[in-house]
Amino acid sequence: DGIRDDLVTGVQTCALPISSTDTPNPIQYFIDQGITIIKIASNSTYSLFLTNNGQVYAIGENIYRVLANGNTTSQYTNPVFCSQLQNYYIIDIAAGYYTSFF
C-alpha cells in the first residue's frame, strides 16, 4: 500500500483542530496517489511526511508557513506538497514548534 506499517500509528488523527468537522485522512491520500512514505515528523499542530523519492508533504496548521507550500493557508483534510522544497532531495525531516526542519 506504499506506507510502512510502523509509520501508521497515530497518523490518522494528526493535526486535526478540535473545532474542525473535517476528518483528516493522509493515509488514504498517499495510497490513492501511489506515494510511499518513509518518515513522519509531527507536533501538536502539523505533520510532515517524507517520501521515498525525497519529497515532503504536510498537513495541519500553517500560520507560520511551516508547511513550506508558499502560503499561510492551513490544510486539515489532505496533505499538501511542500512546493518550496521541490528543487531539493530531502533526506530528513523534523517538526518544531514554529519551524520545520529539512
N, C-alpha and C positions, 0 to 999 in steps of 0.2 A: 504493500500500500504506500510505500515511499517514506514512511516515518518510523524510526526505530522505536520499538516498544518501550524502552527505558526512558524515552523523552516525553511520552504521552501524559504521564501522571500530572494532573493539575492544570493542564493547558486549556481544557475546555472552559474553564471559568476565569481565565486570565484577564485582567484589566477591565472588568465589567463594572461600571459605576452602579452603585446601589439603586439610583433612581432610574436607570435605563430599563426600557421594556424590550430592547433588542437582546437576542441570545447570541453570544459570540460562538463561532464555530470554525476556528482556524484549522482544525484538523481536517474537516471535510473540504475546506478551500484548497489545501495543499494536495489532498488526494485527487480532487477534481482537476487541478492544474498539472498533475504529474510531477510535483515538486518534492524532492527529497530533503528533509530537514535533518541536519546532523548535530545542531546545538540550539538550545533555547536559553535566553537570559531574560529575567523578569524581575520587576519590583512591584510595588503596590498599585502603580498606575499604568504601566505599559509593559509589553513583552516584545522581545526581538527574536527572530528566527534566522539562523544561518543555514544556507543550503549547501549541498554537496558541490556546487559549482561556484562558491564564493560570493553569492548574492545574499542580501539581507532583506527580510520583510519585517514589518512591525504592526502591532495593533495596540490601541489604547489611547490614553490622554496625550495630547501633543502641544500643550500650552508653550513649552519651552523648545519646540522643534526637535524633540528627542527622537521622533520617527524618521528624521532625515529624508523627508519627501518634499521639501521645498515650501511648506506652508505650516500653519498652526492649527489646522483642522484636525480634531480628534477623530479617530476611527475605531468603532467598537464592535462592528459586525464581522467584517472580513479584513484580513491583513492587507497592508499596502506595501508595494515595492519601495525600498529606500532609494529613490532615484538619484539622490545626491551622491550615492556611492557607486553608481553604475560603471564608472571607468576604473574601478579598483577590484581586485580579487581579495576579498576579506577572509582572513583565516581565524579570527576570534571575535567574540562579542561580549559585552558586559552592559548591564542596565544600572546606571547610577540614579541618584535622586533627581537631579536636574540635567544630567548629561548621559549620553550614550557613548560607549567606547567601542571602537572598531580597530 
